[in-house]
Amino acid sequence: MHKALVLIFGLFLIFYIAWPTWSGYRIYKALEKNDIATLERKIDFPSVRESLKPAIRSDIDRRLARTPTEVVDQQRDGRLRQQIGPRLMDAALNKIVTAQSIASLYTWRGDISEILKDVKEIREIETPAVGAGTSAKPSPLGLSNIKRFAFTGPTSFEIGIAKDASGSDPDLTAQMEFRDMDWKLTGLVPKTR
């Protein structure tokens, strides 16, 4: 009986601690090395795109907010948001949230506007040349950048990560889930403004 409990506890540790840690480490190393093939295997891009939609909708709503006197404009903006907004958001996310662009975002460790500033076509996002955009490569992320960890289900959890290790709140929450017989990144939730 004692051996069975030790075995069950060991399997529990492997499934919930070692395996997800290894998957997270592989994603981290793929980002560091700009390994697109590994990122495509370890990230569920349709789920990540879906997880970004509420943040984008919120930002669009915040930018389109009008004063009460502009009722006609509010109605027009509401119709545009309902009719065109979802298709436009899907098209943008499908072009931006790819293995290559996530690798580029990681390289810049910043806002997506830094990536898109000098890009003629979103599909052509590449790693920056030396001296382009930033003066030096940002410091790598470490355990001190992790600000939060929580299980969200029996086979899913989320990790809050801050760009600045001395910060107290996460800038981004990464969601991982056991899918297709592996732990994969399934969501990214940016800090709300």
Backbone as a printed PyTorch tensor [residue, N CA C, xyz], in Angstrom:
tensor([[[  0.8270,  -1.2000,   0.0000],
         [  0.0000,   0.0000,   0.0000],
         [  0.8690,   1.2610,   0.0000]],

        [[  1.9140,   1.2370,   0.8030],
         [  2.8110,   2.3840,   0.8960],
         [  3.4820,   2.6530,  -0.4520]],

        [[  3.9100,   1.6010,  -1.1510],
         [  4.5540,   1.7460,  -2.4530],
         [  3.5800,   2.3150,  -3.4860]],

        [[  2.3280,   1.8950,  -3.3900],
         [  1.3200,   2.3980,  -4.3210],
         [  1.0960,   3.9020,  -4.1120]],

        [[  1.0490,   4.3490,  -2.8670],
         [  0.8770,   5.7780,  -2.5790],
         [  2.0760,   6.5920,  -3.0590]],

        [[  3.2740,   6.0550,  -2.8440],
         [  4.4780,   6.7340,  -3.3140],
         [  4.4640,   6.8190,  -4.8360]],

        [[  4.0610,   5.7450,  -5.5010],
         [  3.9750,   5.7320,  -6.9520],
         [  2.9590,   6.7530,  -7.4580]],

        [[  1.7920,   6.7970,  -6.8400],
         [  0.7450,   7.7600,  -7.2290],
         [  1.2340,   9.1910,  -7.0080]],

        [[  1.8800,   9.4270,  -5.8730],
         [  2.4040,  10.7650,  -5.5910],
         [  3.4920,  11.1430,  -6.6020]],

        [[  4.3540,  10.1960,  -6.9380],
         [  5.4060,  10.4320,  -7.9350],
         [  4.8220,  10.7570,  -9.2960]],

        [[  3.7960,  10.0040,  -9.7090],
         [  3.1320,  10.2800, -10.9920],
         [  2.4640,  11.6540, -10.9780]],

        [[  1.8670,  11.9950,  -9.8550],
         [  1.2460,  13.3100,  -9.6890],
         [  2.2910,  14.4150,  -9.8830]],

        [[  3.4440,  14.2650,  -9.2270],
         [  4.5080,  15.2620,  -9.3610],
         [  5.0150,  15.3560, -10.7980]],

        [[  5.1610,  14.2240, -11.4420],
         [  5.6340,  14.2350, -12.8360],
         [  4.6210,  14.9310, -13.7310]],

        [[  3.3260,  14.5840, -13.5890],
         [  2.2980,  15.1280, -14.4720],
         [  2.0660,  16.6180, -14.2330]],

        [[  1.9970,  17.0470, -12.9610],
         [  1.6300,  18.4230, -12.6510],
         [  2.8060,  19.3620, -12.4250]],

        [[  3.9810,  18.8500, -12.1780],
         [  5.1250,  19.7230, -11.9100],
         [  6.2000,  19.5690, -12.9920]],

        [[  6.7450,  18.3700, -13.1180],
         [  7.8910,  18.1700, -14.0120],
         [  7.5270,  18.3720, -15.4820]],

        [[  6.4560,  17.7480, -15.9430],
         [  6.0930,  17.8240, -17.3530],
         [  5.7390,  19.2510, -17.7860]],

        [[  4.8460,  19.9620, -17.0520],
         [  4.5570,  21.3400, -17.4630],
         [  5.7910,  22.2510, -17.3710]],

        [[  6.6300,  22.0000, -16.3690],
         [  7.8460,  22.7980, -16.2480],
         [  8.7420,  22.5690, -17.4600]],

        [[  8.8660,  21.3100, -17.8630],
         [  9.6670,  20.9810, -19.0390],
         [  9.0790,  21.6340, -20.2920]],

        [[  7.7560,  21.5900, -20.4360],
         [  7.1150,  22.2210, -21.5930],
         [  7.3460,  23.7320, -21.5850]],

        [[  7.1830,  24.3520, -20.4180],
         [  7.4390,  25.7890, -20.3090],
         [  8.8850,  26.1260, -20.6320]],

        [[  9.7990,  25.2970, -20.1670],
         [ 11.2160,  25.5030, -20.4490],
         [ 11.4910,  25.3720, -21.9470]],

        [[ 10.8520,  24.4050, -22.5910],
         [ 11.0510,  24.2300, -24.0370],
         [ 10.5120,  25.4380, -24.8150]],

        [[  9.3870,  25.9900, -24.3730],
         [  8.8530,  27.2010, -25.0110],
         [  9.8280,  28.3570, -24.7970]],

        [[ 10.3140,  28.4900, -23.5710],
         [ 11.2810,  29.5510, -23.2480],
         [ 12.5250,  29.4370, -24.1230]],

        [[ 13.0880,  28.2330, -24.2270],
         [ 14.2840,  28.0340, -25.0410],
         [ 13.9910,  28.2760, -26.5250]],

        [[ 12.8000,  27.8800, -26.9740],
         [ 12.4200,  28.1320, -28.3680],
         [ 12.3370,  29.6360, -28.6330]],

        [[ 11.8380,  30.3940, -27.6630],
         [ 11.7930,  31.8470, -27.8040],
         [ 13.2050,  32.4260, -27.8260]],

        [[ 14.0610,  31.9410, -26.9360],
         [ 15.4420,  32.4250, -26.8770],
         [ 16.1900,  32.1470, -28.1790]],

        [[ 15.9540,  30.9720, -28.7700],
         [ 16.6820,  30.5640, -29.9760],
         [ 15.9260,  30.8770, -31.2610]],

        [[ 14.7300,  31.4730, -31.1240],
         [ 13.8810,  31.7710, -32.2810],
         [ 13.5620,  30.4870, -33.0540]],

        [[ 13.2350,  29.4150, -32.3160],
         [ 12.9290,  28.0980, -32.8810],
         [ 11.4300,  28.0240, -33.1950]],

        [[ 11.0810,  28.3650, -34.4080],
         [  9.6860,  28.4700, -34.8310],
         [  8.9850,  27.1090, -34.8070]],

        [[  9.6700,  26.0460, -35.2120],
         [  9.0560,  24.7140, -35.2630],
         [  8.6120,  24.2630, -33.8730]],

        [[  9.4400,  24.4810, -32.8620],
         [  9.0670,  24.0920, -31.4980],
         [  7.9050,  24.9340, -31.0020]],

        [[  7.9240,  26.2230, -31.2960],
         [  6.8120,  27.0820, -30.8800],
         [  5.5000,  26.6110, -31.5030]],

        [[  5.5460,  26.2020, -32.7540],
         [  4.3220,  25.7220, -33.4090],
         [  3.8040,  24.4400, -32.7780]],

        [[  4.6970,  23.5950, -32.2560],
         [  4.2680,  22.3550, -31.5930],
         [  3.7680,  22.6010, -30.1820]],

        [[  4.3450,  23.5570, -29.4880],
         [  4.0690,  23.7410, -28.0690],
         [  3.0110,  24.8090, -27.7800]],

        [[  2.5660,  25.5230, -28.7980],
         [  1.5730,  26.5860, -28.6040],
         [  0.3460,  26.2860, -29.4530]],

        [[ -0.8180,  26.3350, -28.8170],
         [ -2.0850,  26.1620, -29.5180],
         [ -2.5340,  27.5510, -29.9920]],

        [[ -2.1280,  27.9210, -31.1980],
         [ -2.3530,  29.2760, -31.6840],
         [ -3.8240,  29.6690, -31.7910]],

        [[ -4.7380,  28.8010, -32.2510],
         [ -6.1510,  29.2070, -32.2500],
         [ -6.6560,  29.5870, -30.8520]],

        [[ -6.2430,  28.8380, -29.8230],
         [ -6.6580,  29.1640, -28.4520],
         [ -6.0260,  30.4620, -27.9620]],

        [[ -4.7650,  30.6730, -28.3180],
         [ -4.0880,  31.9060, -27.9120],
         [ -4.7790,  33.1080, -28.5620]],

        [[ -5.1100,  32.9940, -29.8310],
         [ -5.8130,  34.0890, -30.5210],
         [ -7.1490,  34.3800, -29.8290]],

        [[ -7.8580,  33.3180, -29.4870],
         [ -9.1570,  33.4730, -28.8170],
         [ -8.9860,  34.1520, -27.4570]],

        [[ -7.9230,  33.8120, -26.7350],
         [ -7.7000,  34.3910, -25.4020],
         [ -7.3530,  35.8800, -25.4730]],

        [[ -6.8430,  36.3370, -26.5920],
         [ -6.4870,  37.7450, -26.7460],
         [ -7.6700,  38.6260, -27.1340]],

        [[ -8.7370,  38.0270, -27.6350],
         [ -9.8810,  38.8040, -28.1240],
         [-10.5050,  39.7140, -27.0690]],

        [[-10.7560,  39.2630, -25.8220],
         [-11.3510,  40.1910, -24.8530],
         [-10.4940,  41.4240, -24.5820]],

        [[ -9.1870,  41.2570, -24.5160],
         [ -8.2990,  42.4050, -24.2850],
         [ -8.3530,  43.3700, -25.4640]],

        [[ -8.3950,  42.8190, -26.6700],
         [ -8.4560,  43.6690, -27.8550],
         [ -9.8000,  44.3840, -27.9190]],

        [[-10.8930,  43.6410, -27.6520],
         [-12.2270,  44.2730, -27.6490],
         [-12.2790,  45.4080, -26.6350]],

        [[-11.7300,  45.1650, -25.4570],
         [-11.7230,  46.1800, -24.4050],
         [-10.9490,  47.4190, -24.8460]],

        [[ -9.8190,  47.2150, -25.4880],
         [ -9.0070,  48.3290, -25.9620],
         [ -9.7310,  49.0980, -27.0600]],

        [[-10.3680,  48.3740, -27.9700],
         [-11.1320,  49.0380, -29.0400],
         [-12.2810,  49.8390, -28.4440]],

        [[-13.0070,  49.2400, -27.4990],
         [-14.1180,  49.9520, -26.8550],
         [-13.6190,  51.2070, -26.1410]],

        [[-12.4900,  51.0930, -25.4780],
         [-11.9290,  52.2410, -24.7560],
         [-11.5560,  53.3470, -25.7450]],

        [[-10.9950,  52.9850, -26.8660],
         [-10.5800,  53.9790, -27.8670],
         [-11.7670,  54.6050, -28.5900]],

        [[-12.8500,  53.8440, -28.7200],
         [-14.0290,  54.3660, -29.4220],
         [-15.0320,  55.0430, -28.4880]],

        [[-14.7120,  55.1090, -27.2120],
         [-15.6300,  55.7310, -26.2520],
         [-15.8500,  57.1890, -26.6480]],

        [[-17.1120,  57.6030, -26.6170],
         [-17.4870,  58.9660, -27.0130],
         [-18.2230,  59.6490, -25.8710]],

        [[-18.3680,  60.9430, -25.9920],
         [-19.1370,  61.6860, -25.0140],
         [-20.6220,  61.4810, -25.3000]],

        [[-21.4980,  61.6450, -24.3010],
         [-22.9370,  61.4030, -24.5010],
         [-23.5780,  62.2570, -25.5890]],

        [[-22.9950,  63.3910, -25.9460],
         [-23.6130,  64.2570, -26.9530],
         [-23.4330,  63.7240, -28.3730]],

        [[-22.5810,  62.7770, -28.5510],
         [-22.3170,  62.2570, -29.8910],
         [-23.0630,  60.9370, -30.1120]],

        [[-24.3700,  60.9460, -29.9280],
         [-25.1860,  59.7430, -30.0060],
         [-25.1380,  59.1100, -31.3960]],

        [[-25.2090,  59.9260, -32.4390],
         [-25.1730,  59.3930, -33.8060],
         [-23.8540,  58.6620, -34.0380]],

        [[-22.7510,  59.2590, -33.5950],
         [-21.4470,  58.6250, -33.7480],
         [-21.3660,  57.3330, -32.9360]],

        [[-21.9610,  57.3220, -31.7410],
         [-21.9550,  56.1070, -30.9130],
         [-22.7070,  54.9810, -31.6120]],

        [[-23.8510,  55.3120, -32.2200],
         [-24.6190,  54.2890, -32.9250],
         [-23.8310,  53.7520, -34.1200]],

        [[-23.1950,  54.6400, -34.8580],
         [-22.3780,  54.2300, -35.9940],
         [-21.2200,  53.3490, -35.5180]],

        [[-20.5220,  53.7650, -34.4680],
         [-19.4130,  52.9820, -33.9380],
         [-19.8890,  51.6230, -33.4390]],

        [[-21.0740,  51.5810, -32.8380],
         [-21.6260,  50.3110, -32.3600],
         [-21.9050,  49.3580, -33.5020]],

        [[-22.4760,  49.8800, -34.5880],
         [-22.7360,  49.0370, -35.7610],
         [-21.4310,  48.5670, -36.3900]],

        [[-20.4620,  49.4600, -36.5040],
         [-19.1610,  49.0760, -37.0590],
         [-18.5060,  47.9840, -36.2080]],

        [[-18.5560,  48.1760, -34.8860],
         [-17.9660,  47.1840, -33.9880],
         [-18.6320,  45.8310, -34.1370]],

        [[-19.9390,  45.8090, -34.3130],
         [-20.6650,  44.5450, -34.4230],
         [-20.4860,  43.8890, -35.7860]],

        [[-20.4620,  44.6840, -36.8490],
         [-20.4270,  44.1210, -38.1930],
         [-19.0070,  43.8580, -38.6950]],

        [[-18.1310,  44.8100, -38.5140],
         [-16.7950,  44.7050, -39.0820],
         [-15.7690,  44.2760, -38.0380]],

        [[-15.9690,  44.7030, -36.8240],
         [-14.9980,  44.4610, -35.7620],
         [-14.5430,  43.0190, -35.6090]],

        [[-15.4660,  42.0500, -35.4780],
         [-15.0200,  40.6670, -35.3000],
         [-14.2060,  40.1250, -36.4690]],

        [[-14.6050,  40.4560, -37.6890],
         [-13.8490,  39.9680, -38.8550],
         [-12.4760,  40.6170, -38.9350]],

        [[-12.4280,  41.9040, -38.6540],
         [-11.1560,  42.6220, -38.6770],
         [-10.2200,  42.0930, -37.5810]],

        [[-10.7850,  41.8640, -36.3900],
         [ -9.9880,  41.3460, -35.2850],
         [ -9.4580,  39.9530, -35.6150]],

        [[-10.3010,  39.0910, -36.1720],
         [ -9.8530,  37.7430, -36.5460],
         [ -8.7380,  37.7950, -37.5830]],

        [[ -8.9090,  38.6350, -38.5910],
         [ -7.8910,  38.7410, -39.6390],
         [ -6.5670,  39.2430, -39.0680]],

        [[ -6.6390,  40.2450, -38.2070],
         [ -5.4140,  40.7850, -37.6060],
         [ -4.7470,  39.7530, -36.7110]],

        [[ -5.5310,  39.0830, -35.8720],
         [ -4.9450,  38.0750, -34.9740],
         [ -4.3490,  36.9120, -35.7530]],

        [[ -5.0000,  36.4940, -36.8330],
         [ -4.4650,  35.3920, -37.6400],
         [ -3.1210,  35.7520, -38.2710]],

        [[ -2.9140,  37.0220, -38.5720],
         [ -1.6460,  37.4350, -39.1740],
         [ -0.5990,  37.7680, -38.1210]],

        [[ -1.0250,  38.2720, -36.9810],
         [ -0.0770,  38.7200, -35.9650],
         [  0.3110,  37.6030, -35.0000]],

        [[ -0.6330,  36.7960, -34.5620],
         [ -0.3510,  35.7680, -33.5550],
         [  0.0720,  34.4830, -34.2640]],

        [[  1.3380,  34.4760, -34.6100],
         [  1.9700,  33.3260, -35.2570],
         [  3.2540,  33.0100, -34.4930]],

        [[  3.8530,  31.8920, -34.7930],
         [  5.0990,  31.5220, -34.1180],
         [  6.1740,  32.5840, -34.3540]],

        [[  6.2780,  33.0650, -35.5720],
         [  7.3050,  34.0680, -35.8850],
         [  7.0740,  35.3680, -35.1340]],

        [[  5.8350,  35.8400, -35.0760],
         [  5.5790,  37.1160, -34.4070],
         [  5.7250,  36.9970, -32.8940]],

        [[  5.3620,  35.8590, -32.3250],
         [  5.5600,  35.6770, -30.8810],
         [  7.0530,  35.6460, -30.5650]],

        [[  7.8320,  35.0170, -31.4170],
         [  9.2820,  35.0290, -31.2270],
         [  9.8170,  36.4520, -31.3160]],

        [[  9.2990,  37.2410, -32.2500],
         [  9.7290,  38.6360, -32.3750],
         [  9.3000,  39.4570, -31.1700]],

        [[  8.0780,  39.2630, -30.7050],
         [  7.6220,  39.9560, -29.5010],
         [  8.5370,  39.6480, -28.3320]],

        [[  8.9040,  38.4070, -28.1870],
         [  9.7910,  38.0200, -27.0940],
         [ 11.1490,  38.7020, -27.2520]],

        [[ 11.6560,  38.7460, -28.4700],
         [ 12.9490,  39.3770, -28.7150],
         [ 12.9240,  40.8400, -28.2990]],

        [[ 11.8510,  41.5530, -28.6150],
         [ 11.7220,  42.9570, -28.2530],
         [ 11.2600,  43.1530, -26.8170]],

        [[ 10.6710,  42.1400, -26.2110],
         [ 10.1390,  42.2000, -24.8430],
         [  9.2450,  43.4320, -24.6460]],

        [[  8.4650,  43.7440, -25.6530],
         [  7.6990,  44.9680, -25.5360],
         [  6.3670,  44.9310, -26.2260]],

        [[  5.9150,  46.0990, -26.4940],
         [  4.6180,  46.3270, -27.1080],
         [  4.6540,  45.8970, -28.5750]],

        [[  3.5450,  45.3990, -29.0570],
         [  3.4670,  44.9450, -30.4430],
         [  3.7050,  46.1050, -31.4170]],

        [[  3.4650,  47.3360, -30.9850],
         [  3.7000,  48.4760, -31.8650],
         [  5.1750,  48.5930, -32.2340]],

        [[  6.0720,  48.1210, -31.3590],
         [  7.4970,  48.1340, -31.6820],
         [  7.7960,  47.2080, -32.8580]],

        [[  7.0710,  46.1070, -32.9260],
         [  7.2880,  45.1560, -34.0170],
         [  6.6860,  45.6930, -35.3060]],

        [[  5.5120,  46.2620, -35.2150],
         [  4.7910,  46.6720, -36.4130],
         [  5.2210,  48.0370, -36.9490]],

        [[  6.0220,  48.7760, -36.1760],
         [  6.3980,  50.1340, -36.5600],
         [  7.0360,  50.2060, -37.9400]],

        [[  8.0180,  49.3580, -38.2000],
         [  8.7380,  49.4260, -39.4640],
         [  8.4380,  48.2500, -40.3830]],

        [[  7.3680,  47.5280, -40.1230],
         [  7.0670,  46.3350, -40.9090],
         [  6.0980,  46.7060, -42.0230]],

        [[  6.4660,  46.3630, -43.2490],
         [  5.6040,  46.6580, -44.3910],
         [  4.4530,  45.6750, -44.4610]],

        [[  4.7360,  44.4170, -44.1500],
         [  3.7100,  43.3870, -44.2020],
         [  3.8540,  42.5400, -42.9490]],

        [[  2.7670,  42.3160, -42.2510],
         [  2.8120,  41.6250, -40.9700],
         [  3.4750,  40.2620, -41.0870]],

        [[  3.3010,  39.5640, -42.1870],
         [  3.8820,  38.2340, -42.3430],
         [  5.3960,  38.2460, -42.4130]],

        [[  6.0070,  39.4060, -42.5790],
         [  7.4490,  39.4820, -42.7380],
         [  8.1740,  39.8420, -41.4540]],

        [[  7.5310,  39.7010, -40.3170],
         [  8.1570,  40.0500, -39.0410],
         [  9.3690,  39.1570, -38.8230]],

        [[ 10.5010,  39.7630, -38.5290],
         [ 11.7240,  39.0060, -38.2950],
         [ 12.4110,  39.5200, -37.0510]],

        [[ 13.4070,  38.7820, -36.6050],
         [ 14.2130,  39.1860, -35.4640],
         [ 14.9500,  40.4720, -35.8220]],

        [[ 15.0360,  41.4290, -34.8690],
         [ 15.6560,  42.7030, -35.1930],
         [ 17.1530,  42.5630, -35.4430]],

        [[ 17.6570,  43.4150, -36.3280],
         [ 19.0910,  43.4580, -36.5780],
         [ 19.7590,  44.1890, -35.4170]],

        [[ 21.0410,  43.9670, -35.2330],
         [ 21.7750,  44.6330, -34.1660],
         [ 21.6890,  46.1350, -34.3840]],

        [[ 21.3270,  46.8580, -33.3360],
         [ 21.2120,  48.3030, -33.4200],
         [ 19.8550,  48.7770, -33.8950]],

        [[ 18.9750,  47.8740, -34.3080],
         [ 17.6540,  48.2750, -34.7860],
         [ 16.6550,  48.2050, -33.6600]],

        [[ 15.9290,  49.2640, -33.4590],
         [ 14.8570,  49.2710, -32.4630],
         [ 15.3610,  49.5060, -31.0510]],

        [[ 16.1480,  48.6210, -30.5030],
         [ 16.6440,  48.7640, -29.1420],
         [ 18.1630,  48.7570, -29.1720]],

        [[ 18.7540,  49.3670, -28.1540],
         [ 20.2070,  49.4690, -28.1220],
         [ 20.8620,  48.1760, -27.6690]],

        [[ 20.1950,  47.3950, -26.8270],
         [ 20.7670,  46.1390, -26.3410],
         [ 19.6490,  45.1460, -26.1110]],

        [[ 20.0040,  43.8640, -26.1560],
         [ 19.0040,  42.8350, -25.9200],
         [ 18.5760,  42.8810, -24.4530]],

        [[ 17.2710,  42.8780, -24.1920],
         [ 16.7940,  42.9330, -22.8160],
         [ 17.2800,  41.7190, -22.0250]],

        [[ 17.3010,  41.8870, -20.7090],
         [ 17.7500,  40.7830, -19.8580],
         [ 16.7650,  39.6230, -19.9720]],

        [[ 17.2820,  38.3990, -19.8640],
         [ 16.3980,  37.2320, -19.9830],
         [ 15.4460,  37.1320, -18.7880]],

        [[ 14.3430,  36.4570, -19.0270],
         [ 13.3830,  36.2300, -17.9560],
         [ 13.8780,  35.1030, -17.0620]],

        [[ 13.5590,  35.1860, -15.7850],
         [ 13.9450,  34.1490, -14.8330],
         [ 12.8040,  33.8630, -13.8610]],

        [[ 13.0720,  33.0660, -12.8650],
         [ 12.0380,  32.7270, -11.8830],
         [ 11.5150,  33.9500, -11.1430]],

        [[ 12.3490,  34.9780, -10.9840],
         [ 11.9130,  36.1830, -10.2790],
         [ 10.8840,  36.9870, -11.0820]],

        [[ 10.7340,  36.6850, -12.3760],
         [  9.7190,  37.3570, -13.1830],
         [  8.3360,  36.7390, -13.0080]],

        [[  8.2560,  35.5450, -12.4180],
         [  6.9710,  34.8920, -12.1830],
         [  6.3320,  35.5120, -10.9450]],

        [[  5.1620,  36.0850, -11.1200],
         [  4.4830,  36.7970, -10.0380],
         [  3.2360,  36.0830,  -9.5330]],

        [[  2.7770,  35.0910, -10.2780],
         [  1.5530,  34.3980,  -9.8660],
         [  1.5030,  33.0280, -10.5150]],

        [[  0.9580,  32.0710,  -9.7740],
         [  0.7240,  30.7240, -10.2960],
         [ -0.5870,  30.2340,  -9.7070]],

        [[ -1.4670,  29.6760, -10.5410],
         [ -2.7450,  29.1680, -10.0380],
         [ -3.2670,  28.0750, -10.9620]],

        [[ -3.7840,  27.0100, -10.3610],
         [ -4.4760,  25.9910, -11.1420],
         [ -5.8450,  26.5300, -11.5160]],

        [[ -6.2400,  26.3360, -12.7590],
         [ -7.5580,  26.7870, -13.2220],
         [ -8.4630,  25.6060, -13.5470]],

        [[ -7.9540,  24.4090, -13.3810],
         [ -8.7050,  23.1900, -13.6290],
         [ -7.7950,  22.0020, -13.3800]],

        [[ -8.3280,  20.8000, -13.5090],
         [ -7.4990,  19.6220, -13.2480],
         [ -6.3530,  19.4420, -14.2390]],

        [[ -6.4780,  19.9970, -15.4360],
         [ -5.4050,  19.8890, -16.4230],
         [ -5.0570,  21.2550, -17.0220]],

        [[ -5.1620,  22.3020, -16.2130],
         [ -4.8070,  23.6320, -16.7010],
         [ -4.3680,  24.5220, -15.5430]],

        [[ -3.4780,  25.4390, -15.8530],
         [ -3.0250,  26.4120, -14.8650],
         [ -2.5860,  27.6720, -15.5870]],

        [[ -2.3410,  28.7300, -14.8160],
         [ -1.8620,  29.9640, -15.4010],
         [ -0.7120,  30.5190, -14.5720]],

        [[  0.1740,  31.2180, -15.2810],
         [  1.3590,  31.8070, -14.6650],
         [  1.3820,  33.2780, -15.0260]],

        [[  1.4660,  34.1440, -14.0210],
         [  1.5940,  35.5820, -14.2490],
         [  3.0580,  35.9550, -14.3360]],

        [[  3.4280,  36.6530, -15.4050],
         [  4.8280,  36.9940, -15.6630],
         [  4.9590,  38.5060, -15.7990]],

        [[  5.9550,  39.0620, -15.1210],
         [  6.2410,  40.4890, -15.2190],
         [  7.5160,  40.6950, -16.0310]],

        [[  7.5260,  41.7330, -16.8730],
         [  8.7440,  42.0490, -17.6370],
         [  9.8700,  42.4340, -16.6900]],

        [[  9.5190,  43.2120, -15.6690],
         [ 10.4970,  43.6690, -14.6880],
         [ 10.4290,  42.7550, -13.4680]],

        [[ 11.5230,  42.1070, -13.1460],
         [ 11.5470,  41.1610, -12.0240],
         [ 11.2210,  41.8370, -10.7000]],

        [[ 11.4610,  43.1400, -10.5800],
         [ 11.1780,  43.8310,  -9.3230],
         [  9.7140,  44.2700,  -9.2130]],

        [[  8.9550,  44.1450, -10.2940],
         [  7.5430,  44.5110, -10.2750],
         [  6.7300,  43.5420,  -9.4300]],

        [[  5.5770,  43.9900,  -8.9790],
         [  4.7490,  43.1230,  -8.1270],
         [  3.5830,  42.4860,  -8.8740]],

        [[  3.1420,  43.1000,  -9.9560],
         [  2.0070,  42.5800, -10.7130],
         [  2.4710,  42.0110, -12.0470]],

        [[  1.8180,  40.9420, -12.5120],
         [  2.1980,  40.3910, -13.8200],
         [  1.7500,  41.2970, -14.9610]],

        [[  2.5930,  41.3720, -15.9840],
         [  2.2390,  42.1090, -17.1980],
         [  1.4810,  41.2220, -18.1680]],

        [[  1.6660,  39.9180, -18.0290],
         [  1.0650,  38.9520, -18.9370],
         [  0.7810,  37.6720, -18.1640]],

        [[ -0.3700,  37.0940, -18.3980],
         [ -0.7060,  35.8080, -17.7990],
         [ -0.7080,  34.7630, -18.9040]],

        [[  0.1430,  33.7530, -18.7360],
         [  0.2360,  32.6640, -19.7010],
         [ -0.5840,  31.4920, -19.1770]],

        [[ -1.4460,  30.9570, -20.0170],
         [ -2.2940,  29.8290, -19.6320],
         [ -1.7800,  28.5720, -20.3100]],

        [[ -1.6080,  27.5000, -19.5140],
         [ -1.1550,  26.2220, -20.0660],
         [ -2.2020,  25.1630, -19.7810]],

        [[ -2.3330,  24.2380, -20.7210],
         [ -3.3410,  23.1900, -20.6000],
         [ -2.7980,  21.9020, -21.2130]],

        [[ -3.2350,  20.7800, -20.6480],
         [ -2.8410,  19.4820, -21.1860],
         [ -3.7550,  19.1690, -22.3560]],

        [[ -3.1850,  19.1950, -23.5780],
         [ -3.9470,  18.9350, -24.8040],
         [ -3.1100,  18.0850, -25.7390]],

        [[ -3.7600,  17.2270, -26.4710],
         [ -3.0780,  16.3950, -27.4660],
         [ -1.8660,  15.6830, -26.8780]],

        [[ -2.0580,  15.1640, -25.6730],
         [ -1.0370,  14.3810, -24.9610],
         [  0.2350,  15.1820, -24.6560]],

        [[  0.0990,  16.4940, -24.4500],
         [  1.2370,  17.3210, -24.0820],
         [  0.7240,  18.5840, -23.3890]],

        [[  1.5680,  19.2110, -22.5860],
         [  1.2430,  20.4970, -21.9920],
         [  1.5750,  21.5650, -23.0180]],

        [[  0.5790,  22.4320, -23.3180],
         [  0.7500,  23.4660, -24.3370],
         [  0.3120,  24.8210, -23.8080]],

        [[  0.8970,  25.8580, -24.3630],
         [  0.4550,  27.2160, -24.0960],
         [ -0.8540,  27.4150, -24.8520]],

        [[ -1.9180,  27.7730, -24.1180],
         [ -3.2280,  27.8950, -24.7590],
         [ -3.8230,  29.2990, -24.6400]],

        [[ -3.1700,  30.1680, -23.8930],
         [ -3.7270,  31.5060, -23.7630],
         [ -2.6980,  32.5070, -23.2760]],

        [[ -2.8850,  33.7390, -23.7090],
         [ -2.0920,  34.8780, -23.2490],
         [ -3.0700,  35.9840, -22.9020]],

        [[ -3.0080,  36.4490, -21.6620],
         [ -3.9100,  37.5120, -21.2300],
         [ -3.0630,  38.6900, -20.7610]],

        [[ -3.0200,  39.7660, -21.5530],
         [ -2.2170,  40.9290, -21.1490],
         [ -2.8570,  41.6620, -19.9840]],

        [[ -2.0450,  42.3780, -19.2630],
         [ -2.5070,  43.2010, -18.1450],
         [ -3.4520,  44.2640, -18.6870]],

        [[ -4.5640,  44.4520, -18.0050],
         [ -5.5270,  45.4690, -18.4520],
         [ -5.0190,  46.8410, -18.0510]],

        [[ -5.3450,  47.8060, -18.8820],
         [ -4.8800,  49.1880, -18.6230],
         [ -5.8450,  49.9190, -17.7690]]])
